[in-house]
């Protein structure tokens, strides 16, 4: 009965891994909708009347109860859906695609048996977890935080596997009044077993920490909203939601206190936005620290580039390792790929009333942009394009793999190569111009960036986008970083201010370019003119020219110096005045 009354169909466009998007949608749409409903009296809602202080849990009440007692008094609440019910629920949506793919199995078999308990309440926590595990729980929780125990069994998992990839549990959320909360992997712990001897067996036992800053009131009713999904295509899904309601039994609460003062005003929209980005930053503390380490290492390499590039083989493997981290961790796992869309959004914000809150919602992207701005003043665009860009890393790594399999490298004539540089600047200026009139159209045209397809969605997308991204990578097997050289509007945007950099630390000899062409021939993106000068707009600061600058096997200047020293050292003492002295 719970399943039949709780299910509702939704036509949702959910992007797996787009956690910030989901959180912003949840936080802003729900708040706005409830405010409008209360203001207009829709659905029986009215403006909240002043209330007394919130009810509090009786922390002195702590006793052990068995499973029957806990489930009987409502300490443990339950949502059960069998296979027949879930198939009927999807059939009621009228979606032929979902109807044609029913859940296999006997209609009476369990689709999901989901049970919940608020285990930060002493009696419930001690009874379900046992004294030792409950003690660990109290040490894990900070003041004001609460803990929810979810127990599940059946063919459908309330956790899924998306949290392993994206760090967020996207199949359920906690809803109480105006607030909703999804849980991150850092707010999660597994439970091995339940304390009561008469407890049933579950395949999933998991603890979730409810943060103090979301405004959760344990004495007030709340619900766990379960998202049931069904694949209707290669990447497309349809969704239903089911609610598991929870009300803490009165027995666990302190007596009601008469209100003395009116409750505080509802938080302002500005406070709500600030609370959201601050919560995201706290939840991503480990990821922020990881990015900080990457930026610190890269800064040290740039400041001490001659020492870093002294040993060619060691530096090559360091660079391959750094690019691998940029691709796998920063790109595929963290989805922290910068885009020209970010710049268009910034321009739009400057026109319509700038606010930091929108840009602070993704800490890794924000920190990278701050680092890019600083790097532009010091070294130009190469710090990002050559080291931190996940798609740039993907191009270079695939090209290196191609070289192992002896894929021939194509070197375009210098005149053609130089003129093709202009393409990316034209693309950027075109996108920027369109964004001044329609940011939505500019974002659609910005699909010339394959970043969303190759990095954010990991090639799980409609086939035209995948074909485009794969085609660029295939061309990049023959022309290293083809997209970076000629098409990238983000690279163009970063290259425009590149000439204002304060330092030019890439060392050159007087003979570079005339007659020596070693660096120009080996530059991965052909950013060195035949005359020897490095073009700062095209240089990606890979530092390969600095490796060659010190190479005892390739640099003619170094080779001549070594030969001169060898000849001086091998000369007879009489022919060497300094040695004779």
Steps between C-alpha positions, in 0.01 A plus 500: 500500500786734578650444159174549317426831671855630494597455137485780249637524150753764401641600165848583625815576304761381744871509413696240690780664694369858466475532877521878524223538241275262693565676830435846357177382336385336823594795717367785286192349334363343817552818703349722233203270444413476867531877546263567212256233621491648850466856374205406276350243736532224242447139596384593847835661583512823696769720645652335803375638827750580774584187693673418824846353532547165321434181691814331632603136533515359851868402511465354849261234379712206390383141513533190288201383298459209262406526134133426559470786748686746277295420192181488704529850651616668178868533586565305178286596199456289188434534127438179306453467125464168322574436134133500406453843660801659328392366160148633558637839605707533182204377295286784641745756360394405147861493384508221242876469529481435875205265462688293241784439747332362815697390802548123463394264776194381687254785573511415872880513520649796684611790282622693804439477873634830638498574872626809683583603855640814662788338688636821653219449753672305784243224546461436127873523432611273785231245422567475127877549491620360831690695765840494328373610159278763661803638684684522167199681357497764775871564442436536125221757545573865572268709721168560326542209257272198483529154347260302285520122463363360175448127461414343168448171319350394170605524136523882507773675695425831669870587467574399143856548378500865392644614832822311427549708186347833596523498879127556556214258572250598231230236550352650817480824692373623835219756485361699792283803434693744283830316525638205311833327538694251294789316655865488394739210538679681785168500692464125464606194698416135455357290784601136520213364708201599711488465877156344566497123474152502345596748225445383142788461256584789265737519205565871558561662838625857480537803727461853367600816684246785490698828507420757767482791256202383294250582776379144563267462801494137623172548685316614187365261233722433201511256212751302301423540132615200296571541129419183304646496151449289191720500190302574183794535262876480472548796735144620560300424815159575645433554869243458776516624858371329813487646850585337831354723771662525843379654826705452815277350770394741775660272758850617397430874535513739792171659610371791293607845617259789450631756249647811660617694194400495133718284282768672292415609148555252222851517357544736211569375151853637527559306819364186336738534205793568730415198713488279190844591363657490845358151554636387162847630586498321835384177338777521239784576741701193396461575129601862558811382683584268210474784249712714732773237490489490118526879474781511754702235316450679168604834651821347636577350158454836328711689754780243485458393138871462424546258789174319416596448134863401553433127460303437182362153579397585857323818388321314218348249742417774750310684229317186385402430861378855558294494180350165604389651832355801317302271269385224735459676834442866413301429184319167508457470876461864612347638175715812550544591134512873429300622202447810292142483631638608839635819341170570325316453830740745664436758228124455540528535878693825465218637286213395726630552855807306599487256793775268617252239626432343160871460427580357843268203455773291336814545713740311273401705195514825701846423639628407156376828354670691780821307431468561125464875558816500712688281251409733212689779677804281561534261206205530263239239411731199503455417868141394433507398134819298529454340841154526658254473210353146507416495129843633411648223713280244321627619162865488600475160670317341207759647262778349710328163486467542123873566469567171681306328220698701243213716377665751264507861614389763249678836503306771320692757294588798719299746291182291522561419867538869589182601317296223661578654839247772417209251497477467876502878549221538245299228676546666838406847375196355325381322815561807712306719259205259496504483882440876519167443327401152617693305758287191426593502131866558586497201735353285223767615254767439764451129436797548270679430826499120539561536873149407615496190280851371564557612860174577684282227344790265414368439145156386628300733276309520173708364213564828308680648801698181554598479133621861508712448813645171376578655160703774670693240698566295185637806319705569813674165456663642185525869597579532870245718686320583175199643684718713731692643205219604271148473647490554877310822587604473865865487399443806281337689786796424726754578225372854437643637829807273482734778389445695822685235701766641731766232453663328206697221664535272199871512428635524144842512334603759242520222241142379561323526167812599312632252422367254763142372451499220759249660738280624216487151348420327830252751648176300556277783375749670264492822702860590406550706186765390248692812603525364855262714708227333706145621435349561848146479361556142385751368755353248746801508734570129467868591570628260236715780357660537843580130501668544162675816623697282743520185287848361460379285210290744292595863567790609273606773744526258793677243283758759390554607860557140606746442215686820586531396864612153399767637266626744763507228762692258275763754381865454629592712800753700295231596250262606774628808682231489764577135573873573518440785739 
